[in-house]
């Protein structure tokens, strides 16, 4: 399940990335594990969606449409409880994201958007786009789990730096100073 490379996913922030069945399987498994499903089931369902998308000939599709397909596939496969859980989890995460704000050094406040953090990680730590998005996603999950409403930009960047060090990504790559960017 490496992704066909042909199908592009349009993320909610407008960026595009290639479809990855493994990423979709992870999201499906989030719901399945709560209803005694198995990761193999999630992989097969994600692969079925990938095959459908590939055969449909669509060049790109929104992440929201893929999410809707995942919920429908779960329900049509007799896994309605998992489909409902996935839908509730997604709605709860969406509401929490909308309530999360970042306070910048100049005291301005903006709504959370993990894209800026991902791009910062790419530029500052010379990370690949995929690795940067994974780290930004982990930090987003941590902030949402804490149920904070306002977090300083500096604290978010410190979380990123801690993650980079934790994964051993800091040892091999020099860091660009923020003042030079």
C-alpha positions, 0 to 999 in steps of 0.5 A: 500500500504505497499509493499509486502516485496518480491520485492527488489529495487536495488537503483542507489547506489547499495543498496537494499530496499523493494518495497514500492507502497506508495513511487512510488505513491508519485513520480507518483503524483508529475507529476499527480498533475501538470496535474489535476490528483489525489493522488488516481489515483497515488495510483492505478497505483502504486498498479498495478505496484506492482501487476505486479511485484509480479506476475512476480516473480522477486525478485529484480528490478532496480529503473530505471526499476520501473521508466520506468514502471511508465512512461509507465503506465501513458502513457498507461492510457491516462495520457501521459502529466503526463508521459512526466512531470515525465520523464522531472522531473527525467532527470532534477533531475539527471542532477542536482545531477551530478553537485552537489559536496561536499567540505570536511574539508580537501578540497577534493571535491566529487560528491554528494551521499545521501547514505553517509548522510543517513548512517551518520544519522543512525549512529549519530542519531540512526535513522532507515534506512527509516527515515535516507533516508527520511531526506537525501532525503529532504536535497538533494531536498533542495540543488537541489532547491537552485541550488548550485554546491558546498556545504561544508560537514559541511553545509550538516551536519548542515542541517541534524542536523536542520532537526533532531531537527525540527522533534523532533528526537533530544530530545529522542536520544543521539548523538554520537560524530563524533570523536568517530565514 
